[in-house]
Amino acid sequence: MGSFAGGGLPPDDVVVTALRAGDEAMFAALLDTWSGGMLRVARSYVSTDHSAEEVVQDTWLAVIGAIDGFEGRSSVKTWVYRILVNTAKKRGVRESRTLPWSAFEQDGGSAAGLGPLFPGGWKEPPAAWPTPEVEALATEVRGLIAEALARLPPRQRIVITLRDVEGCTSDEVCEILEISAANQRVLLHRARAAVRGWLADYFESVKQPE
């Protein structure tokens, strides 16, 4: 597995061939690369971290069982995430967490405040803060973002998680969630506007006097 370290994953055809051959190093590379994001996505549907872990485990079992039938109509990652979402949805329904996608119009908020929260998405806070406690503040911001995402309606939370946390494209999100491009845009815009608003309120409340 050392050949994958720091260099990303090889092309999809190589990944699929290796998985079909039972290549443990390739499977380990996929786990290292994707499992963290898969846990975050699963947690958008289920009520506990433990449930999310079980969803991810069940997803990998399903992937291994179905890899021989993978036809390459989408990327391997999109295919895996679609299995993940379907698995998480079923688990979420049992936990009474999931609402129908068709009900997204009921979500509150406006479509204002478009664009990413920070350059490069959610992964990093702004590069320079006007205080010496940069690391402490960065950690606090990450915590605030996590809290803000948890406050969103489920449909908005999963879309913004896939787009801004996991870096999926709009087309990938539509394919993973089986929603239209228009639905994806509305959900993402509302989620971003809500989170931006909550964070703006927070920073306004802690702003240091000049």
RAHUJO-V874760 format. One record per residue. RES is the residue in three letters. PSI is psi in whole degrees, -180 to 180 (NA if undefined). OMEGA is omega as a letter, one per 20 degrees, with the letter a starting at -180 (none if undefined). D_LAST is the distance of its C-alpha to the last C-alpha in Angstrom with 1 decimal. Layout:
((RES	PSI	OMEGA	D_LAST) (RES	PSI	OMEGA	D_LAST))
This chain:
((MET	-11	a	52.5) (GLY	-26	a	51.0) (SER	-17	a	51.7) (PHE	-15	a	49.1) (ALA	125	r	46.3) (GLY	-9	a	43.3) (GLY	6	a	45.4) (GLY	-178	a	45.1) (LEU	152	r	48.2) (PRO	175	r	51.3) (PRO	158	a	52.5) (ASP	-39	a	53.6) (ASP	-34	r	57.3) (VAL	-42	r	57.0) (VAL	-48	a	55.0) (VAL	-45	r	57.6) (THR	-42	a	60.5) (ALA	-43	r	59.1) (LEU	-41	r	58.5) (ARG	-27	r	62.0) (ALA	1	r	63.3) (GLY	30	a	61.6) (ASP	109	a	59.3) (GLU	-33	r	57.3) (ALA	-41	r	55.0) (MET	-43	r	54.0) (PHE	-42	r	53.5) (ALA	-38	r	51.3) (ALA	-42	r	49.2) (LEU	-42	r	48.8) (LEU	-47	a	47.8) (ASP	-39	a	45.2) (THR	-39	a	43.8) (TRP	-22	a	43.9) (SER	-36	r	44.2) (GLY	-47	r	40.5) (GLY	-38	r	39.9) (MET	-38	r	43.0) (LEU	-42	r	41.9) (ARG	-42	r	38.6) (VAL	-46	r	40.7) (ALA	-37	a	43.3) (ARG	-19	r	40.8) (SER	-19	a	39.9) (TYR	-27	a	43.4) (VAL	168	a	44.3) (SER	-14	a	43.1) (THR	158	r	42.9) (ASP	-37	r	42.1) (HIS	-43	r	45.8) (SER	-40	r	47.0) (ALA	-41	r	44.9) (GLU	-40	r	46.4) (GLU	-37	r	49.9) (VAL	-45	a	49.2) (VAL	-43	r	48.3) (GLN	-45	r	51.4) (ASP	-35	r	53.6) (THR	-47	a	52.1) (TRP	-38	r	53.0) (LEU	-42	r	56.5) (ALA	-38	r	56.9) (VAL	-47	r	55.8) (ILE	-40	a	58.3) (GLY	-24	a	61.0) (ALA	-2	a	60.4) (ILE	-32	r	59.6) (ASP	-25	a	63.2) (GLY	3	r	62.8) (PHE	126	a	59.6) (GLU	-2	r	60.5) (GLY	20	r	57.5) (ARG	-20	r	56.7) (SER	176	r	53.0) (SER	160	r	51.1) (VAL	-42	a	51.7) (LYS	-45	r	48.1) (THR	-43	r	48.3) (TRP	-46	r	51.7) (VAL	-44	a	50.4) (TYR	-31	r	47.4) (ARG	-42	r	49.7) (ILE	-43	r	51.9) (LEU	-49	a	48.8) (VAL	-43	r	47.6) (ASN	-39	r	51.2) (THR	-44	a	51.6) (ALA	-38	r	48.2) (LYS	-46	a	49.1) (LYS	-42	r	52.4) (ARG	-41	a	50.8) (GLY	-37	r	48.1) (VAL	-41	r	50.8) (ARG	-28	a	52.4) (GLU	5	r	49.2) (SER	37	a	48.7) (ARG	-29	a	45.4) (THR	135	r	46.2) (LEU	155	r	46.4) (PRO	142	r	48.5) (TRP	-30	a	46.7) (SER	-13	a	48.4) (ALA	11	a	46.2) (PHE	-24	a	43.0) (GLU	-19	a	42.9) (GLN	-12	a	42.0) (ASP	141	r	38.6) (GLY	-179	r	35.8) (GLY	165	r	32.8) (SER	172	r	32.7) (ALA	17	r	33.2) (ALA	174	r	29.9) (GLY	47	a	27.1) (LEU	168	r	29.5) (GLY	161	a	29.0) (PRO	151	r	28.0) (LEU	-49	r	25.0) (PHE	151	r	24.1) (PRO	130	a	26.0) (GLY	8	r	29.2) (GLY	-153	a	29.2) (TRP	-10	a	28.2) (LYS	-29	a	29.2) (GLU	141	r	25.9) (PRO	173	r	22.2) (PRO	147	a	20.1) (ALA	-34	a	20.7) (ALA	124	r	17.3) (TRP	150	a	14.4) (PRO	31	r	11.0) (THR	157	r	12.2) (PRO	-16	a	15.4) (GLU	54	a	17.2) (VAL	-49	a	18.4) (GLU	-43	r	21.8) (ALA	-42	a	21.0) (LEU	-40	r	18.7) (ALA	-42	r	21.4) (THR	-41	r	23.9) (GLU	-40	r	22.0) (VAL	-44	r	21.7) (ARG	-41	r	25.4) (GLY	-40	r	26.1) (LEU	-41	r	24.2) (ILE	-44	r	26.2) (ALA	-43	r	29.4) (GLU	-41	a	28.7) (ALA	-43	r	28.0) (LEU	-39	a	31.2) (ALA	-23	a	33.1) (ARG	-14	a	32.2) (LEU	153	r	33.6) (PRO	150	a	37.3) (PRO	-42	a	39.6) (ARG	-40	r	40.5) (GLN	-40	a	36.9) (ARG	-42	a	36.0) (ILE	-37	a	38.9) (VAL	-46	a	38.3) (ILE	-31	r	34.6) (THR	-46	r	35.6) (LEU	-42	a	38.4) (ARG	-55	a	36.4) (ASP	-23	r	32.9) (VAL	-47	a	33.6) (GLU	-11	r	37.1) (GLY	21	r	36.9) (CYS	152	r	40.0) (THR	167	r	40.8) (SER	-40	r	41.4) (ASP	-41	r	45.1) (GLU	-42	a	45.1) (VAL	-44	r	43.3) (CYS	-39	a	45.8) (GLU	-43	a	48.7) (ILE	-44	a	47.4) (LEU	-7	a	46.8) (GLU	52	r	49.6) (ILE	164	a	47.5) (SER	162	r	47.3) (ALA	-38	r	44.8) (ALA	-44	r	43.7) (ASN	-43	a	43.2) (GLN	-44	a	41.2) (ARG	-46	a	38.9) (VAL	-47	a	38.3) (LEU	-43	a	37.7) (LEU	-44	a	35.3) (HIS	-42	r	33.3) (ARG	-41	a	33.1) (ALA	-46	a	32.0) (ARG	-42	a	29.3) (ALA	-42	a	27.9) (ALA	-47	a	28.0) (VAL	-43	r	26.3) (ARG	-42	r	23.6) (GLY	-44	a	23.0) (TRP	-42	a	22.9) (LEU	-38	r	20.4) (ALA	-42	r	18.1) (ASP	-41	a	18.3) (TYR	-50	a	17.6) (PHE	-31	r	14.4) (GLU	-37	a	13.1) (SER	-24	a	14.0) (VAL	5	a	12.3) (LYS	133	a	9.0) (GLN	139	r	6.4) (PRO	144	a	3.8) (GLU	NA	none	0.0))
